[in-house]
């Protein structure tokens, strides 16, 4: 990239407005969630109570779903989780837009599902967000990252540390590159 091209696309973060982004709830509800969110993540909060707290803030959580401690959920009112799912310790669901998780899904430890991004060529760096959909029977293994706009088809497997930037077909297996000894 030449200096002229780089200067043309330089971000001016002071111009960022968040134009068009809807948090989905009133300021008092958001403030209440920000106060309660660390408590519901605590290891001292049983999964059944955690699910009740999330439902109270608008999440749809199915029967038999186990959301472990230290799972970060940005906006519970933009989360739908089916029946009999497991969401592992330290997972982070950055759901600026909706995340929909089907039935019998395992989201393993320290996974990152991120519905947010920015327009890279926009000098104001405005949002470029999109929802994530995870189909029934999917396993997203430890430390995998799923980015905005992705749909993972039914019964697919996303391997540990994989970076998913495009849709995954039903039944597919996506794995990260493996280290090789030389």
C-alpha positions as CSV (number, residue, x, y, z in Angstrom):
1,X,0.0,0.0,0.0
2,X,1.4,3.4,-0.9
3,X,1.4,6.3,1.5
4,X,-1.3,8.1,-0.5
5,X,-3.6,5.0,-0.3
6,X,-2.9,4.6,3.4
7,X,-3.8,8.2,4.1
8,X,-7.1,7.9,2.1
9,X,-8.3,5.0,4.3
10,X,-7.0,6.2,7.7
11,X,-9.4,5.8,10.5
12,X,-10.5,8.9,12.4
13,X,-11.9,7.3,15.5
14,X,-13.2,10.6,16.8
15,X,-15.8,10.4,13.9
16,X,-17.3,7.1,15.3
17,X,-21.0,7.6,16.2
18,X,-22.3,4.0,16.4
19,X,-24.9,5.1,13.8
20,X,-27.7,2.6,13.5
21,X,-26.7,0.3,16.4
22,X,-29.5,-0.6,18.7
23,X,-28.5,-2.0,22.1
24,X,-32.1,-3.4,22.4
25,X,-33.0,-2.2,25.9
26,X,-33.4,1.0,27.9
27,X,-30.5,2.6,29.8
28,X,-31.9,1.5,33.2
29,X,-32.1,-2.2,32.0
30,X,-28.6,-2.0,30.6
31,X,-27.3,-0.5,33.9
32,X,-29.0,-3.2,35.9
33,X,-27.5,-5.9,33.7
34,X,-24.0,-4.4,34.1
35,X,-24.4,-4.6,37.8
36,X,-25.8,-8.2,37.9
37,X,-23.6,-9.7,35.1
38,X,-20.4,-10.2,37.2
39,X,-22.5,-11.9,39.9
40,X,-24.1,-14.4,37.5
41,X,-20.7,-15.3,36.2
42,X,-19.5,-16.3,39.6
43,X,-18.6,-19.9,40.4
44,X,-20.8,-19.4,43.5
45,X,-23.9,-18.9,41.2
46,X,-25.5,-22.3,40.4
47,X,-26.3,-22.9,36.7
48,X,-30.0,-23.1,37.4
49,X,-29.9,-19.6,39.0
50,X,-27.7,-18.3,36.2
51,X,-30.3,-19.4,33.7
52,X,-33.1,-17.7,35.7
53,X,-31.1,-14.5,35.8
54,X,-30.5,-14.6,32.1
55,X,-34.2,-15.3,31.4
56,X,-35.1,-12.3,33.7
57,X,-33.0,-10.1,31.4
58,X,-34.7,-11.5,28.2
59,X,-32.6,-14.4,27.2
60,X,-34.3,-17.5,25.9
61,X,-32.7,-20.5,27.6
62,X,-33.9,-24.0,26.9
63,X,-34.5,-26.8,29.3
64,X,-31.6,-28.8,30.6
65,X,-29.0,-26.2,29.4
66,X,-25.9,-25.8,31.5
67,X,-24.2,-22.5,31.3
68,X,-21.0,-22.8,33.4
69,X,-19.3,-20.1,35.5
70,X,-17.3,-17.2,33.9
71,X,-19.4,-17.3,30.7
72,X,-19.6,-13.7,29.5
73,X,-22.8,-12.7,27.7
74,X,-22.9,-9.1,26.4
75,X,-26.6,-8.6,26.0
76,X,-28.8,-11.5,27.4
77,X,-31.9,-10.1,25.5
78,X,-30.0,-10.9,22.2
79,X,-29.4,-14.6,23.1
80,X,-31.4,-17.7,22.3
81,X,-30.1,-21.1,23.5
82,X,-31.9,-24.3,22.8
83,X,-32.5,-27.4,25.0
84,X,-29.8,-29.5,26.6
85,X,-26.8,-27.3,25.6
86,X,-23.5,-26.9,27.4
87,X,-21.6,-23.6,27.4
88,X,-18.2,-24.1,28.9
89,X,-16.2,-22.1,31.5
90,X,-14.8,-18.8,30.2
91,X,-16.8,-18.7,26.9
92,X,-17.5,-15.2,25.6
93,X,-20.6,-14.5,23.7
94,X,-20.1,-10.9,22.4
95,X,-23.6,-10.6,21.0
96,X,-24.1,-7.0,19.9
97,X,-26.5,-8.7,17.5
98,X,-28.5,-11.9,18.1
99,X,-26.7,-15.2,18.8
100,X,-29.0,-18.2,18.2
101,X,-27.9,-21.6,19.5
102,X,-29.9,-24.8,18.6
103,X,-30.5,-27.9,20.7
104,X,-27.8,-30.3,22.0
105,X,-25.0,-27.8,21.3
106,X,-21.6,-27.8,23.1
107,X,-19.8,-24.5,23.2
108,X,-16.6,-25.5,24.9
109,X,-14.3,-23.6,27.2
110,X,-12.9,-20.2,26.3
111,X,-14.7,-20.1,22.9
112,X,-15.4,-16.6,21.4
113,X,-18.6,-15.9,19.5
114,X,-18.4,-12.3,18.2
115,X,-21.2,-10.6,16.3
116,X,-19.5,-7.3,16.2
117,X,-17.0,-5.7,13.8
118,X,-16.3,-2.5,12.0
119,X,-16.2,-1.3,8.4
120,X,-12.4,-1.3,7.8
121,X,-12.5,1.2,5.0
122,X,-14.9,3.6,6.7
123,X,-12.9,6.6,8.2
124,X,-15.5,6.8,11.0
125,X,-15.0,3.0,11.7
126,X,-18.7,2.4,12.1
127,X,-20.1,-0.9,13.1
128,X,-20.4,-3.9,10.7
129,X,-22.3,-6.3,12.9
130,X,-24.2,-9.4,12.0
131,X,-25.9,-12.3,13.9
132,X,-24.5,-15.8,14.5
133,X,-26.5,-19.0,14.2
134,X,-25.3,-22.3,15.6
135,X,-27.4,-25.3,14.4
136,X,-28.6,-28.3,16.4
137,X,-26.0,-30.8,17.5
138,X,-22.9,-28.6,16.8
139,X,-19.7,-28.8,18.9
140,X,-17.6,-25.7,19.0
141,X,-14.4,-26.9,20.7
142,X,-12.1,-25.1,23.1
143,X,-10.8,-21.6,22.2
144,X,-12.4,-21.6,18.8
145,X,-13.6,-18.2,17.4
146,X,-16.7,-17.7,15.4
147,X,-17.1,-14.2,13.8
148,X,-20.1,-12.2,12.8
149,X,-22.5,-13.3,10.1
150,X,-21.6,-17.0,10.4
151,X,-24.1,-19.9,10.4
152,X,-22.8,-23.3,11.6
153,X,-24.9,-26.1,10.1
154,X,-26.5,-28.9,12.1
155,X,-24.1,-31.5,13.6
156,X,-20.9,-29.7,12.4
157,X,-17.8,-29.7,14.5
158,X,-15.5,-26.7,14.9
159,X,-12.2,-27.9,16.2
160,X,-10.2,-26.3,19.0
161,X,-8.7,-22.9,18.2
162,X,-10.3,-22.8,14.7
163,X,-11.1,-19.3,13.3
164,X,-14.5,-19.4,11.6
165,X,-15.2,-16.5,9.2
166,X,-17.7,-18.1,6.8
167,X,-20.6,-20.5,7.0
168,X,-19.9,-24.1,7.9
169,X,-22.1,-26.7,6.2
170,X,-24.1,-29.2,8.1
171,X,-22.0,-32.2,9.2
172,X,-18.7,-30.5,8.3
173,X,-15.6,-30.5,10.4
174,X,-13.5,-27.4,10.5
175,X,-10.1,-27.6,12.2
176,X,-7.3,-25.2,12.9
177,X,-3.8,-25.8,11.3
178,X,-1.7,-28.1,13.4
179,X,1.9,-27.4,14.4
180,X,4.5,-29.5,12.7
181,X,7.9,-30.5,14.0
182,X,10.8,-30.2,11.6
